[in-house]
């Protein structure tokens, strides 16, 4: 029976896993390093008393097909707003840069999107849509050097940017689209625009705030939904709080081989956990349409993943892609035909253990494999029609996501 109190308790238990308001030696961020190996090493320091970040960076530029700069970042998922006030402390090239950056990875040619201020006071939005592509840019009128407040908001694939100079009110400059996926690196970037010198910037009033789901959207214990792999027919996901059921509709060629297409409803998690769900297909469709519980490193179509799925003909299968871009591995299990299936997936370290029950029977552990994910990972429900020109709908009930304590002797 669905218990709304238990759902709220579960949400409260899971909030610390993905909360943004962490404060350590790097403040709200977790990592600092040079991107693109500039010859003069950079650095990042956080003054907790003043709540200020002092970042020194070298490097030829954030531009072209590859970048060189210093980056202070953390990994986040979903929708968020980032604000920071930036002031150059050193003289240098007119086109040295400092600002807020979203980045898919620390690779020098990674896709990214940023809002930066040049040394001469020119605001700009820059973005690289695919790895190794040339950077696109939109420059705004130069206001001259000063202190600039920057704000970057991500909502789905939309990036909206705002700027204010010397204490004036923030004004929106506009928005663009960026398919960086989730999770993504979010942080502060500094480049000197030359390999022969460094540039130091002071950032203050820095905040990284999660944004609520759009009005009227409720995904229960999950936080996001969307299509993976760009299927031509759009999918959807909804949650009925009264019944505790999820109704997920997905299209897509397959969850298979080197790339996937499907509808996904998910949340971000770290550590060990157990996920359970009871699922049933609605209507008819391809025998090898799939629905089940999935762990995924990212929303990239070729991401590392592991799942337990039921095919349309009732065949259970455990699938996993050990590394991004590799072929899917699969092990199919004996089946008795379509029905209502209860699924359980447990992650313990690199181990993934799966259990299945059909039509109200007792859960039975059926298989185990290993997939080495980096924390955090995406945890959720997946539906694929196995037909690009058709959709399938699945009802999931009795869904739970429970964090597990680490095994005895293992650090949390």
N, C-alpha and C positions, 0 to 999 in steps of 0.2 A: 504494500500500500504506500502511496506517495505521501510523504511527510514534509510539509513546507518548512517546519522548524528545523528539521535535519538538513535541508538544503541550505538554509541560511547559516547554520553552524558550519557546514562544509565550506561555504564561501569564506567565512571568517578564518577558518583554519588554513585555507590556501592563500590568502592575501599576502602573507610575508614572502611567498615564493617569488612573486613578480612585482613587489612594491618598488617604486622608483626612489623613494626617499631614503637611500642608504648613504651614510656618511662615514668615510674612512680617511686614510692618509691622502687620498685624491678627491675628497669631498663626495659629490654625488656620482663620481666616475670610478672605474675599477682598473683601467689600464692606460698606460702612457708609452709612446714610442715613436721613433722615426719611421715614416713611410717612404719607400723608394731609396733608402740608404744614402742620404746626403752626406758629404764628406765631413761637415761640421756637425757633431751630435747636438740634438736639441734636448730640452728638459721641460718638466712641468712640476710646479709646486703649488700646494694649497695651504693658505693661511686660514686656519679654522676661526681664529679670533676675528679677523676682518672679513671672513667669508669671500676671499678673493683668490683667483688663480693667476699665477705668473707663468706664462708659457713662452719659451724661447725656441724658435725654429729657424732652420736654414732651408736650403733646397732651391732648385731652379724655378719651380712654379707648381701650382695646382692648375693643370691645363693640358691641352694636347691629348695624347694617347696614354700618358703615364705621369705620375705625380711625385714630387719630393716635398715633404713638409713634416712638421711635428704634430702629433695627434694625441689628444686626451679623450678617452671614450669609455662607453659601457654598452652592453647589449640589451636591447629592449624589443618588445613586440607591440603590435596594435597601433592605436591612435594616440598621439601625444602632442604637447606643445613645449617648445624649448625657447627660453629667453636668456639673453646675456647682454651685458653692457661691455663694450670693448674700447680700449684706448691704447694706441701705440706708445711705447716708452722710449723707443730708439728711432733715430733717423734711418733712412735707407731709400731703396728704390721706390719710385712712385707707384709701382704695381706690386709691391709686397702685399700680402693678404692675410686677413684674420677673420674668423667668423665661426658659424655653426655649420657642421657637416653631418649628413647621413651617408653611410658607406656600407656596401655589402660585405666587404672584407678588408683586411689590412694590405692586400696585394696592391702593388703600385699602379696597376691598370684596372682596378676594380670599378664597377659602376658606382656612382655617387650622385649626390645632390647637395648643394650648399648655398648659404647666404653669407657673402663676405663683404668686407670693406677693404678697399685698396688704400695704400699709404697716402694717396692724394685725396682721399675722402670719397671716392666713387663707390657706391653700392653696386653689387652684382649678384645675380643668380647664375650658378653654373651646374651643369649636369652631364654625366656620361651614362648613356642608356644601356650599354652592353660592354662587357669586358673587352678592353683594347680599342674601343671606339674613340673617335675624337670628341673632345669636350664641346658641348654647346654652351652658349652664354647669352645673357641679357644684361646689358649695362644700363645704369640709370644716371641722370644728370649729376655731375660732380658738385658736392657741397663744400669741398675744402676739408682739410683735416679737422679732427675734433674727437669728441666722445660720442659713440653711437650705441643706441639700444637696438638690439636685433631680436626678432621673433620669427620662428619657423614652426608651422603647424602641419602635422601629417594626419590626414583623415582618409583611410583607404589608400588609393593611389594618388591622391591630390595633395600637393605641397603648396601651402600658402605662406607668403613672406611679408613681413612688415619691418619698417625702419623708423627710427627717430634720432635726431641729432641734438646733442647738448641740452637734454631735459625736455625737449618738445614732446607733444603727444605722439604715440605710435601711429603711423599711417600705413595702410595696406598697399603694397606695390603690385600685387597680383598673385596668380597661382599657375602651376604647371602640373603635369602628371609624371610620376616616377614609379616604375615597376621594380622597386628594390626588394620586394618580398618581406618576409618576417621570419625570424628575428632580423634586426638590422643594427649596425653600430651607429651610435649617436654621440656626438662630442664636439670639441673645440679644436680648430685647426689654425696653424700659423706657418706661413712660408715667407722667406726673405726675398724670393725672386732672384736669388743669386747663390751660387755655391761658395762664394768667397766671403760671405758675411752672415751673421745671425741677426734675427729680429726678435724683440721681446714685446709682448702684449700683456696688458693687465685686463682680466675679465672679472667683473663683479655682478652682483644681482643675478646669479645664474640659477635657473630652475628648469627641471624636467618634470612635467606633470602629465599623468595619463588622462585621456579624455573619455568621457562616458560614451556608451553606445548611443546611436541616434535615438531621438524620442520615439517611444513605442516599440523599440526592438529589445527583446529579452531572449537571451540564449541560455538561460539556466546556469549550470555550472561552467559553461564555456563563455568565451568573450568575443569570438570573431567567427565569421563564416565567409566563404568565397570559393570561387572556382580556381582550381590549380591546373595549369597547362593550357589555359585559354580555349576550352571547348566552345564550339560555335553556338550551342544552345546553352543559355544561362541556367545555372542551378539556383537553389534557394534552401534556406533552413529556417525553421520556426520552432518556438517552444511554447507549449501550452502549460502555463503554471498551474492550472486547475487539475490537470491529469498527470503532470510531470512527464509528458511525452514530447519527443522531438519528431518533427516531420521534415525529412531531408529529401530533396529532389536533386538528382544529379544526372548529367549527360557524360560524354567523353568516350574516346576510343577504348581506353583500358587503363588499369593500374598494372603495369607490366613492362617488360623489356627495359629500355634505357630512359623512358620518359612516361609520365602519367598525365591523364586527363580525368578529373572527377570534381565533385563538390565536397567541401571539407568544412566542418564546424569544429573549432578547436580552442584551446587555451595553452598558455605557456607554463611549463613545469620544470623543476629540477629535482635531482635525487631519485629515490626509490618510491614507487607508487603502484597501486592496483586500480584498474579501470574495469567496470562491468557494465553491460548493456544487454537488454533483450531486444531483438530486432525481427521484423517481418516485412517482406516485400508486399507492396500493394499493386495489384494488377499483374499483367503478363509482360514478358520481355525476353531478352536474349538469355540463353542458358548460362552464359558465363558473365552476366552482369554481377556486380560485387557490392557488398555492403559489410561494414564491420568497424572494428576499433583500429586506429592507426596512430603510431608514433612517427614523427617526421622531423628531420633536422631543420628544414626550411620550407618555404612555399615554392621553391624552384621546381620545375617540372621533373628534373633529373636528380632530385635530392635523395640523400640517404633516408631510408625508412624501414619500418617493420610493422606488420599488421597481422591480425586474424580476421579473415573475411568469410562470408558465406556466399557461394555462387547462387545464381537464380535457380539452378536445378537441385539445390540443397547440399552441394559439395562444400565442406569446410576446407580452407586452405590457409597455411601460414606462408607469408611472403616477406622478403627482405632484400634491400639493396644495400650492400655493405659500404660502398663508397659512392660519392656523387658521380653520375654519368655511367656507372657500371650497369651490367645486365641484372635484372631481377632474379633472385633465387626463389624457388617455391617448393613446397611439399604439400601435396593434396591428400586428404584423408577419406576413408570410406564414408558413404552417405546413403541415406534411406529416402531421399526425395525432399521436396520443399516442405517448409513448416515454420514454426516459430522457434528461434534459437537464442539461448542465453550464452553470452560470450564473456570471458574474463581474460584480461591480459595483465601480467605482473612484470614490472621492470625492477630488477635488482642488479645494480652495477651495469655490466654489459649484457647480462642475461635477460631474455624475454621468455616467459613461460605462459602458455595459453591453455585455457580450459573451455569446454563446450558442453552444453546440455540442450536436448531437443524436446519441445512440447512438454515442458514442466518436469522433466527428469532431473536427477541430481547432477550438478556440475562434475565433470571428469577431466582431469589434466590429460592433455593429448600430445603435447610437444613442447620442446624448448630449443631455442637457438640463441645466438649472440650477435649483437650489433653495437658497435662502439660509437655512441652519440656524444657530442659535446653539450654540456649544460649551458643554457636551458634548451629544452626541446619542445616541440608542439605535440599536444595530446588531444585526440578528438575522434570524431565519427566521420567515415568516408562512404560515399555512394557514387558508383560508376555504372552507366547503362550498357557499356561495351558496344555502343552504337553512337557515332558522332551525330546522327540525325534524329535521335530519340532520347527521351528522358525516362528515368525510373524513380519512383518514390518509395521510401522506406520509413516505417514508424519505429522509433527506438523508445523503449520504456525502461523503468528501473535503472536509470543511468547513475553511476556513482564514480567519483574520482577521489581516491583516498591516499594521502601520503603515508609511506611506511617508514618505520624507524630503520636505521642502518643495522646490518647484522652485528652481532657482538664482536667488539674489537675493531670495528670499522668506524673511522671518523665520519661525522655527518657532513 
